[in-house]
Amino acid sequence: MIYDIAIVGAGPAGSTCAALCAGAGLRTLLLDRARFPREKVCGDCLNPSCWPLFDRLGVSEAVLALPHARMRSVEFIGRDGRTLALPLPAHDRGEIAVSRALLDEVLLRRAATLGAEVRQGALVSSVTREWQLQTADEVFTARHLVAADGRNSTVARLLGLQPSARRDRIGLQTHAPDRIGFAGKVALQFLPRGYAGIAAIGGGQLNLCLVARGPHLDELKQWAATRFDLPPEQVWRSMTPLTRRPIPPRHGTLLLVGDAARVVEPFTGEGISYALASGALAADCLIGDRLADYAEAHAALYRGRLWVNRLAKAAVLSPRLSSALLAVARLRPSLLGYLTAKVVGGGRTAGGPPVESATPRR
């Protein structure tokens, strides 16, 4: 069989693209090296921009049925321990936090329900330009290929597209019991050697993320162990690089989505919404045979917003800068409120009808 679309990577970007393509009647193959459910290094926060896309996929109720926490406030904690807290929008479609293992399985199942052929535990070992993909057990051929396999994309590496990246910072993430009553909050805490992101995710659990240069990670882990009463055997998952140069999102009939195309600094909680939006955009271009429009439309997703991420990155990398910004923000809280509103105010959606309304083309 020759598939219309082969998608490598079944995270939010890949599963969204697969669900929409399959729902429109395209013969869709979805491959992932892991077996679901699987954990993923992530802050677990869902920006309000996600809800229109969940509606389109028909999974909003399923997402809300998962253990989750509604975010009522965001806290910025300086090196001196002083805290500046800002309220988040208090409505049903506001910011929530939910485990990526649970969320990604919901999206993967939706893609399968709509007709995508799913292969789990399928590591792609070679790719030819005719879009013939080799795994350990099978060979697949497709007319179009979508790389949705993250910042260390196997597809990009095999095709010689992966840029070099500085691995000067490393991200660590774990889940732990909420023993400090953190429910309803997400916090960014600046530390002398890096930063910590903390969010309640429901079910009495916290998501803990640490970012630092390699030599300082043990120091941050010790801080986290003391602060959150973690056992010595606590398991941390790691992620690197945190940034790299973007890859042009279209190469003929190959489209890159999510972090495979452009890595967003993991400080503002927008990664999942960008993944969903880029996956939906790729599906729209594939369904409508508008591949020529993809690169410009992809750039428009990010236009005018990346300055927020760059500012957050600069604050995290420079403790002095972050302390100065917080000092200013305490005097003028409207400035930090503006930044927060830019993040949680939505405004980036890939529109279109619910997937159920698509007319099958088989």
C-alpha positions as CSV (number, residue, x, y, z in Angstrom):
1,M,0.0,0.0,0.0
2,I,1.1,3.5,-0.7
3,Y,-0.1,5.9,1.9
4,D,-1.2,9.5,1.2
5,I,0.5,10.7,4.3
6,A,3.1,9.2,6.6
7,I,3.7,11.0,9.9
8,V,6.7,10.2,12.1
9,G,6.0,11.2,15.8
10,A,2.7,10.8,17.6
11,G,2.9,13.7,20.1
12,P,0.4,16.5,19.9
13,A,1.6,17.8,16.5
14,G,1.7,14.4,14.8
15,S,-1.5,13.0,16.3
16,T,-3.4,16.2,15.4
17,C,-2.1,16.1,11.8
18,A,-3.0,12.4,11.6
19,A,-6.5,12.8,13.0
20,L,-7.4,15.6,10.6
21,C,-5.9,13.9,7.6
22,A,-7.5,10.6,8.3
23,G,-10.8,12.3,9.1
24,A,-10.7,13.9,5.7
25,G,-10.3,10.5,4.0
26,L,-6.6,10.5,3.4
27,R,-4.7,7.2,3.8
28,T,-2.7,8.1,6.9
29,L,0.1,6.3,8.7
30,L,1.3,7.4,12.1
31,L,4.6,6.0,13.4
32,D,6.2,6.5,16.8
33,R,9.3,4.9,18.4
34,A,7.6,4.7,21.8
35,R,4.7,2.7,23.1
36,F,1.9,4.7,24.7
37,P,1.3,5.8,27.3
38,R,4.7,7.2,27.7
39,E,6.1,10.1,29.8
40,K,7.5,13.2,28.1
41,V,9.7,16.0,29.3
42,C,7.2,18.9,29.4
43,G,5.8,21.5,31.7
44,D,2.3,19.8,31.3
45,C,0.5,23.2,30.9
46,L,-2.2,23.7,28.3
47,N,-2.5,27.3,27.1
48,P,-6.1,28.5,26.4
49,S,-5.2,28.6,22.7
50,C,-5.5,24.8,22.8
51,W,-9.2,24.7,23.3
52,P,-10.4,25.6,19.8
53,L,-8.1,22.9,18.4
54,F,-9.3,20.3,20.9
55,D,-12.8,21.3,19.8
56,R,-11.9,20.7,16.2
57,L,-10.5,17.3,17.0
58,G,-13.5,16.4,19.1
59,V,-11.4,15.7,22.3
60,S,-12.2,18.6,24.6
61,E,-14.4,16.5,26.9
62,A,-11.9,13.7,26.9
63,V,-9.2,16.1,27.9
64,L,-11.2,17.5,30.7
65,A,-12.1,14.0,32.0
66,L,-8.4,13.4,32.7
67,P,-6.9,14.3,36.1
68,H,-5.9,17.9,35.8
69,A,-5.6,21.1,37.7
70,R,-7.0,24.5,36.8
71,M,-4.4,27.3,37.0
72,R,-5.8,30.2,39.0
73,S,-2.6,32.2,39.3
74,V,1.0,32.4,38.1
75,E,3.8,33.2,40.5
76,F,7.2,34.7,39.7
77,I,9.7,34.0,42.6
78,G,12.9,35.9,42.7
79,R,16.3,34.8,44.0
80,D,15.5,36.5,47.2
81,G,12.3,34.4,47.7
82,R,10.0,37.4,47.1
83,T,6.9,36.5,45.1
84,L,4.8,38.4,42.6
85,A,1.5,36.6,41.9
86,L,-0.8,37.4,39.0
87,P,-4.3,36.0,38.5
88,L,-5.0,33.9,35.4
89,P,-8.4,34.0,33.5
90,A,-10.9,32.2,35.6
91,H,-13.2,30.5,33.1
92,D,-13.9,27.0,31.9
93,R,-11.5,27.3,29.0
94,G,-8.6,28.8,30.8
95,E,-5.2,27.4,31.6
96,I,-5.0,23.8,32.9
97,A,-2.2,21.4,33.6
98,V,-2.4,17.7,32.7
99,S,0.1,14.9,32.4
100,R,1.5,14.6,28.9
101,A,1.4,10.8,29.1
102,L,-2.4,11.0,29.5
103,L,-2.9,13.8,27.0
104,D,-0.9,12.3,24.3
105,E,-2.7,9.0,24.6
106,V,-6.0,10.7,24.1
107,L,-4.8,12.4,20.9
108,L,-3.3,9.2,19.6
109,R,-6.5,7.3,20.2
110,R,-8.4,10.0,18.4
111,A,-6.2,9.7,15.4
112,A,-6.7,5.9,15.3
113,T,-10.5,6.3,15.8
114,L,-10.7,8.5,12.8
115,G,-8.9,6.0,10.6
116,A,-5.2,6.6,10.9
117,E,-3.1,3.5,10.9
118,V,-0.9,3.6,14.0
119,R,2.4,1.8,14.6
120,Q,3.8,2.1,18.1
121,G,7.4,0.9,18.9
122,A,8.3,1.7,15.3
123,L,11.7,3.4,15.2
124,V,12.5,4.8,11.7
125,S,16.0,3.8,10.7
126,S,16.1,5.1,7.1
127,V,14.2,7.5,4.9
128,T,14.5,7.9,1.1
129,R,13.4,10.9,-0.8
130,E,10.6,8.9,-2.4
131,W,9.3,8.7,1.2
132,Q,10.1,5.1,1.8
133,L,10.5,4.6,5.5
134,Q,12.3,1.6,7.0
135,T,11.6,0.3,10.5
136,A,12.9,-2.8,12.2
137,D,10.1,-4.9,10.8
138,E,8.4,-3.1,7.9
139,V,8.9,-0.8,5.0
140,F,6.3,1.9,4.3
141,T,5.8,4.2,1.3
142,A,4.0,7.5,1.2
143,R,3.3,10.3,-1.2
144,H,3.8,12.9,1.6
145,L,5.9,12.9,4.7
146,V,5.4,14.8,8.0
147,A,8.2,15.0,10.5
148,A,6.6,15.5,13.9
149,D,9.3,13.8,15.9
150,G,10.6,16.7,18.1
151,R,13.6,18.8,18.5
152,N,16.0,15.9,17.9
153,S,14.0,14.8,14.8
154,T,15.2,11.5,13.4
155,V,13.7,12.4,10.0
156,A,15.6,15.7,9.9
157,R,18.8,13.9,10.9
158,L,18.4,11.1,8.4
159,L,17.8,13.7,5.6
160,G,20.7,15.9,6.6
161,L,18.5,18.8,7.7
162,Q,19.2,18.8,11.5
163,P,21.2,21.9,12.4
164,S,23.9,21.8,15.1
165,A,22.8,22.9,18.5
166,R,24.6,24.2,21.6
167,R,24.0,21.8,24.4
168,D,24.9,24.2,27.1
169,R,21.7,23.9,29.1
170,I,19.8,20.8,30.1
171,G,16.2,20.4,31.2
172,L,15.1,17.9,33.8
173,Q,11.5,17.0,34.7
174,T,9.7,14.8,37.1
175,H,6.3,14.2,38.8
176,A,6.1,14.2,42.6
177,P,3.4,14.3,45.3
178,D,2.1,17.8,46.1
179,R,3.1,18.0,49.8
180,I,3.1,21.8,50.0
181,G,-0.4,22.6,48.8
182,F,0.4,24.0,45.4
183,A,-3.0,23.3,43.8
184,G,-4.2,25.9,41.3
185,K,-0.8,27.6,40.8
186,V,2.0,27.6,38.3
187,A,5.3,29.2,39.3
188,L,8.6,30.2,37.7
189,Q,11.3,30.4,40.4
190,F,14.6,32.0,39.5
191,L,17.6,30.4,41.3
192,P,21.3,31.4,41.4
193,R,22.2,28.5,39.1
194,G,19.1,28.2,36.9
195,Y,15.4,28.1,37.3
196,A,12.5,25.9,38.3
197,G,9.0,25.6,36.9
198,I,6.4,24.1,39.2
199,A,2.8,23.3,38.4
200,A,0.0,21.3,40.0
201,I,-1.3,18.7,37.5
202,G,-4.2,17.2,39.4
203,G,-4.5,14.0,41.3
204,G,-2.3,15.4,44.1
205,Q,0.7,15.6,41.8
206,L,3.2,18.3,40.8
207,N,5.2,18.7,37.7
208,L,8.7,19.9,38.5
209,C,11.0,21.2,35.8
210,L,14.6,22.3,36.3
211,V,16.9,24.1,33.8
212,A,20.6,24.8,34.2
213,R,23.9,24.2,32.7
214,G,25.2,20.7,33.1
215,P,27.6,21.4,36.0
216,H,24.9,23.0,38.1
217,L,22.1,20.4,37.7
218,D,23.0,18.4,40.8
219,E,22.8,21.6,42.8
220,L,19.3,22.2,41.5
221,K,18.2,18.7,42.1
222,Q,19.4,19.0,45.7
223,W,17.4,22.2,46.1
224,A,14.3,20.4,44.6
225,A,14.8,17.4,46.9
226,T,14.8,19.7,50.0
227,R,12.0,22.0,48.8
228,F,9.6,19.3,47.7
229,D,10.6,16.4,50.0
230,L,11.8,14.1,47.2
231,P,13.3,10.7,47.9
232,P,16.9,9.9,46.9
233,E,15.7,7.6,44.2
234,Q,13.5,10.2,42.5
235,V,13.6,9.6,38.7
236,W,14.3,12.6,36.5
237,R,13.9,12.7,32.8
238,S,16.2,14.9,30.7
239,M,15.9,17.0,27.6
240,T,18.6,18.8,25.5
241,P,19.1,20.9,23.5
242,L,16.6,23.5,24.8
243,T,17.1,25.6,21.7
244,R,18.4,25.3,18.2
245,R,18.0,27.0,14.9
246,P,14.7,26.5,13.1
247,I,14.5,24.2,10.1
248,P,12.6,25.5,7.0
249,P,9.2,23.8,7.5
250,R,8.7,22.6,3.9
251,H,11.0,20.6,1.6
252,G,8.9,19.6,-1.4
253,T,6.4,17.0,-0.1
254,L,8.0,16.9,3.3
255,L,6.5,19.1,6.0
256,L,8.0,19.7,9.5
257,V,5.7,20.4,12.5
258,G,6.0,21.2,16.2
259,D,9.5,21.2,17.6
260,A,10.9,19.4,14.5
261,A,10.6,22.7,12.7
262,R,11.0,25.3,15.3
263,V,11.8,24.9,19.0
264,V,10.1,27.3,21.3
265,E,11.9,28.2,24.5
266,P,10.2,26.2,27.2
267,F,9.4,29.1,29.5
268,T,6.0,30.4,28.6
269,G,3.9,27.3,28.5
270,E,3.0,27.6,24.8
271,G,4.8,24.5,23.4
272,I,1.7,22.2,23.2
273,S,-0.5,24.9,21.6
274,Y,2.2,25.6,18.9
275,A,2.4,21.8,18.3
276,L,-1.3,21.5,17.9
277,A,-1.6,24.5,15.7
278,S,1.3,23.5,13.4
279,G,0.0,20.0,13.1
280,A,-3.5,21.3,12.1
281,L,-1.9,23.7,9.7
282,A,0.0,21.0,8.0
283,A,-3.1,18.8,7.8
284,D,-5.1,21.7,6.2
285,C,-2.4,22.2,3.5
286,L,-2.2,18.5,2.8
287,I,-6.0,18.1,2.6
288,G,-6.4,21.1,0.4
289,D,-3.4,20.4,-1.7
290,R,-1.9,23.7,-0.7
291,L,1.7,22.7,0.2
292,A,3.0,25.9,-1.4
293,D,1.2,27.9,1.3
294,Y,2.7,26.0,4.2
295,A,6.0,27.8,4.9
296,E,4.4,31.3,5.0
297,A,1.4,30.2,7.0
298,H,3.8,28.4,9.4
299,A,5.9,31.6,9.9
300,A,2.6,33.5,10.6
301,L,1.9,31.2,13.6
302,Y,5.0,32.6,15.4
303,R,5.1,36.1,14.0
304,G,5.0,38.9,16.6
305,R,5.1,36.5,19.6
306,L,8.6,35.1,19.8
307,W,9.9,38.2,21.6
308,V,8.0,36.9,24.7
309,N,10.0,33.7,24.6
310,R,13.3,35.5,24.0
311,L,12.7,37.9,26.9
312,A,11.9,34.9,29.2
313,K,15.0,33.1,28.0
314,A,17.2,36.2,28.8
315,A,15.7,36.5,32.3
316,V,16.3,32.8,33.0
317,L,19.9,32.9,31.8
318,S,20.7,36.0,33.7
319,P,19.7,35.9,37.4
320,R,20.7,39.6,37.7
321,L,18.4,40.5,34.9
322,S,15.5,38.4,36.2
323,S,15.9,40.0,39.7
324,A,15.9,43.5,38.1
325,L,12.8,42.7,36.0
326,L,10.9,41.4,39.1
327,A,11.9,44.5,41.0
328,V,10.5,46.7,38.2
329,A,7.4,44.5,38.0
330,R,6.6,44.9,41.7
331,L,6.5,48.7,41.1
332,R,4.6,48.3,37.8
333,P,2.7,45.0,38.0
334,S,0.8,45.9,34.8
335,L,4.0,45.2,32.8
336,L,4.2,41.6,33.9
337,G,0.5,41.4,33.6
338,Y,0.8,42.4,30.0
339,L,3.4,39.6,29.3
340,T,1.2,37.1,31.1
341,A,-1.8,38.2,29.0
342,K,0.2,37.8,25.8
343,V,0.8,34.2,26.8
344,V,-2.6,33.0,28.1
345,G,-4.8,35.3,26.0
346,G,-5.0,32.8,23.1
347,G,-5.1,34.1,19.6
348,R,-3.2,31.4,17.7
349,T,-5.6,28.8,16.3
350,A,-5.8,26.8,13.2
351,G,-9.4,27.4,12.3
352,G,-11.8,25.1,10.5
353,P,-14.8,22.9,11.1
354,P,-14.8,20.0,13.7
355,V,-13.1,17.0,12.2
356,E,-16.4,15.1,12.2
357,S,-17.8,17.4,9.6
358,A,-15.1,16.5,7.0
359,T,-16.3,14.7,3.9
360,P,-14.6,11.3,3.5
361,R,-12.6,11.1,0.3
362,R,-12.0,7.3,0.2
